Amino acid sequence: MVMGLLARWWRAAVQTARLAIGIPDYDNYVEHIQRNHPERLPMSRDEFFHERMMARYGKGRSRCC
């Protein structure tokens, strides 16, 4: 019981840290697709990271100081 609680806390802490520094969470994405969109095939890990980086830094995105 305590180990399960600790494991859930650790996963939440890791996900929060990744989001804080801008690293998308592939495992969370796959769980979401499987749970909410079972008819869709999840992107591969490489496709996912490429799509996330394009969404953040890709064409049409202008970053200004």
Residue, then its C-alpha position, 0 to 999 in steps of 0.5 A: m500500500v505504501m509502495g503503491l502510494l510512493a510510486r504514484w507520487w513519484r510518477a506525478a513528481v516526474q511528470t510535473a518536472r518534465l512539464a516544468i522544463g518542457i519535456p513532453d510525456y510520451d507514456n502519458y500520451v499513450e495512456h490517454i490515446q488508449r483510454n480515450h481514443p481506442e480507435r486511434l493508433p498512438m504515434s511512435r515515440d519519435e513521431f510524438f517528440h517531433e510533433r511536440m517540438m514542431a508545435r512548440y518551435g515549428k513553422g509559424r512560431s515566432r519567438c521574440c525577446 
